[in-house]
Amino acid sequence: MDYELTENQIKLKQDAALFCDREIAPNAKLLDDCPRESVGKIMRENLRKLAESGFLASGLGEEKLNLFDQYIVGEALSKACASTYLSARASAFLCGGILKLSGTSQQKARYLFPLLKGELIGALAYTEPDAGSDVAAVTTVAKREGDGWLLNGVKDMVTNATIADILLVLAYVDNSTAADRAMSLFIVEKGAKGLKADAPCEAMGMRGVPLASVTMNNCAASGVVGDELGSGYRQLNDILELGRVGIAALCVGIGASCMEKAVQYAKTRKAFGKPIGFFQEVGFKLADMFTYNDLGRLLALKAAWAYSVGDPEAAVIASCAKLLASEGTSQIADWAMQIFAGHGYIKGRDIERLYRDAKFGKICEGTSEIQRAIIAKNELDKFLQV
Ligand SMILES: Cc1cc2nc3c(=O)[nH]c(=O)nc-3n(C[C@H](O)[C@H](O)[C@H](O)COP(=O)(O)OP(=O)(O)OC[C@H]3O[C@@H](n4cnc5c(N)ncnc54)[C@H](O)[C@@H]3O)c2cc1C
């Protein structure tokens, strides 16, 4: 067993941390605070910087997905600004990753390479007002119109909706067959007839994400990912499954930022004549925070390793990583807030933002309940095989 990162991975980690601290972290508070209409412009600038530095395409440039590089850059970026990571990831990994795994060579040339270079911004739209965890319940439909397709439906809470040049939209093509063969992912370009991004959402956390609903009214799609009808459900599940490593990175990054700020505060804030870190109750919180975060990181890297060697349990390990890292980070943010006490609870403080952002991990891309259901099913299936 070898826990060491390679020389290249260590360098990537150092370079990403330096870059994100210098270029991305300074905008995190502004993205959280500014009027919702300004978020898109600031995020575009962050994505441009990430593309220029090469970090936007980390882990996606080689022939196979490299989840280690994805994780390493994801943690550093989330520590600096979790919203920026979510937006960058929606474009390059969710939208780009689907095209990389399933797109035709023309689709890769037209969309994937520009997405990785930051020339285009992408989004993936599957959630609807009445369908979240239960993806099969979506009601967006595609109907044939000559050689093309027209989409009708509403997608809810779409990351990058207000700045996307290209959206991948999940829709039913055939209601008469099982959901996993009845849906496709449609490519919709910005400016398509019948496409409308609604006003930006006022979210509790992750407020830097350009988030909005999207309405499609006889909206013209430019094509189907991979040109093969009925593969959308599988394509979506494949990317969300691999993406659990990235959501673990998001959570550990937020946790690392909480840790850093809480440690500094525990060393400098004094009560009863000494720094509060010397009180065992405060020190023990720091110890537990470190332990939870390190476990989240270890499990995420184990999941990346499991995928890299083709371990049949890779998907379930990724679920464990997402579950543990997200639950851990919520707890870490809560402890950090407790250490800052009233000074953390004031609007505009870093800990207050991190506390709100931390909650997101348990909700997104397969809630904690859904991860537990996946892990439990895996265990029960093993038991049934005995
Ligand atoms: C900041 C942000 C960004 C987002 N970005 C995107 C995006 O880019 N694209 C996109 O399509 N969506 C996006 N979403 C939506 C997100 O993916 C959904 O919120 C998430 O999938 C959960 O769906 P839901 O909110 O509808 O919850 P629901 O599915 O309605 O769940 C409600 C509750 O019921 C529980 N539940 C549901 N089913 C089960 C079950 N079988 N067993 C046990 N418990 C269950 C859930 O765990 C949860 O506690 C985003 C959301 C946010 C907040």
The ligand as a Tripos MOL2 file, in Angstrom:
@<TRIPOS>MOLECULE
LIG
   53    58     1     0     0
SMALL
NO_CHARGES

@<TRIPOS>ATOM
      1 C1        -26.2480   25.1410   -5.8890 C.3       1 LIG1
      2 C2        -26.9340   24.0490   -6.6520 C.ar      1 LIG1
      3 C3        -26.4580   23.6690   -7.8970 C.ar      1 LIG1
      4 C4        -27.1300   22.6930   -8.6410 C.ar      1 LIG1
      5 N1        -26.6800   22.4100   -9.9160 N.ar      1 LIG1
      6 C5        -27.4010   21.5680  -10.6990 C.ar      1 LIG1
      7 C6        -27.0430   21.3620  -12.0840 C.ar      1 LIG1
      8 O1        -26.0480   21.9100  -12.5760 O.2       1 LIG1
      9 N2        -27.8490   20.5830  -12.8410 N.ar      1 LIG1
     10 C7        -28.9620   19.9560  -12.3370 C.ar      1 LIG1
     11 O2        -29.6600   19.2870  -13.0840 O.2       1 LIG1
     12 N3        -29.3010   20.0870  -11.0180 N.ar      1 LIG1
     13 C8        -28.5600   20.8830  -10.1950 C.ar      1 LIG1
     14 N4        -28.9260   21.0690   -8.8740 N.ar      1 LIG1
     15 C9        -30.0290   20.3020   -8.3040 C.3       1 LIG1
     16 C10       -29.5390   19.1520   -7.4250 C.3       1 LIG1
     17 O3        -28.8710   18.1910   -8.2110 O.3       1 LIG1
     18 C11       -30.7370   18.5630   -6.6560 C.3       1 LIG1
     19 O4        -31.0920   19.5110   -5.6700 O.3       1 LIG1
     20 C12       -30.4360   17.2250   -6.0200 C.3       1 LIG1
     21 O5        -30.2530   16.2310   -7.0120 O.3       1 LIG1
     22 C13       -31.5660   16.7630   -5.0870 C.3       1 LIG1
     23 O6        -32.8080   16.8240   -5.7140 O.3       1 LIG1
     24 P1        -34.0220   17.6250   -5.0240 P.3       1 LIG1
     25 O7        -33.4860   18.8970   -4.4900 O.co2     1 LIG1
     26 O8        -35.1320   17.6940   -5.9950 O.co2     1 LIG1
     27 O9        -34.4440   16.7340   -3.7800 O.3       1 LIG1
     28 P2        -35.5130   15.5150   -3.7570 P.3       1 LIG1
     29 O10       -35.0930   14.4730   -4.7280 O.co2     1 LIG1
     30 O11       -36.8870   16.0610   -3.8700 O.co2     1 LIG1
     31 O12       -35.2950   14.9610   -2.2880 O.3       1 LIG1
     32 C14       -35.9540   15.5100   -1.1540 C.3       1 LIG1
     33 C15       -35.5680   14.6670    0.0750 C.3       1 LIG1
     34 O13       -36.0600   13.3220   -0.1000 O.3       1 LIG1
     35 C16       -34.9910   12.4030    0.0360 C.3       1 LIG1
     36 N5        -35.1820   11.2660   -0.8710 N.ar      1 LIG1
     37 C17       -35.5490   11.2730   -2.1650 C.ar      1 LIG1
     38 N6        -35.5590   10.0300   -2.6620 N.ar      1 LIG1
     39 C18       -35.1610    9.2120   -1.6620 C.ar      1 LIG1
     40 C19       -34.9600    7.7990   -1.5480 C.ar      1 LIG1
     41 N7        -35.1460    6.9740   -2.5900 N.pl3     1 LIG1
     42 N8        -34.5300    7.3000   -0.3580 N.ar      1 LIG1
     43 C20       -34.3250    8.1320    0.6920 C.ar      1 LIG1
     44 N9        -34.5000    9.4710    0.6510 N.ar      1 LIG1
     45 C21       -34.9150    9.9940   -0.5190 C.ar      1 LIG1
     46 C22       -33.7470   13.1950   -0.3660 C.3       1 LIG1
     47 O14       -32.5590   12.5950    0.1500 O.3       1 LIG1
     48 C23       -34.0510   14.5490    0.2590 C.3       1 LIG1
     49 O15       -33.7320   14.5220    1.6230 O.3       1 LIG1
     50 C24       -28.2590   22.0330   -8.1060 C.ar      1 LIG1
     51 C25       -28.7220   22.3890   -6.8220 C.ar      1 LIG1
     52 C26       -28.0970   23.3870   -6.1040 C.ar      1 LIG1
     53 C27       -28.6390   23.7700   -4.7620 C.3       1 LIG1
@<TRIPOS>BOND
     1     1     2 1
     2     2     3 ar
     3     2    52 ar
     4     3     4 ar
     5     4     5 ar
     6     4    50 ar
     7     5     6 ar
     8     6     7 ar
     9     6    13 1
    10     7     8 2
    11     7     9 ar
    12     9    10 ar
    13    10    11 2
    14    10    12 ar
    15    12    13 ar
    16    13    14 ar
    17    14    15 1
    18    14    50 ar
    19    15    16 1
    20    16    17 1
    21    16    18 1
    22    18    19 1
    23    18    20 1
    24    20    21 1
    25    20    22 1
    26    22    23 1
    27    23    24 1
    28    24    25 2
    29    24    26 1
    30    24    27 1
    31    27    28 1
    32    28    29 2
    33    28    30 1
    34    28    31 1
    35    31    32 1
    36    32    33 1
    37    33    34 1
    38    33    48 1
    39    34    35 1
    40    35    36 1
    41    35    46 1
    42    36    37 ar
    43    36    45 ar
    44    37    38 ar
    45    38    39 ar
    46    39    40 ar
    47    39    45 ar
    48    40    41 1
    49    40    42 ar
    50    42    43 ar
    51    43    44 ar
    52    44    45 ar
    53    46    47 1
    54    46    48 1
    55    48    49 1
    56    50    51 ar
    57    51    52 ar
    58    52    53 1
@<TRIPOS>SUBSTRUCTURE
     1 LIG1         1 GROUP 0 **** ****
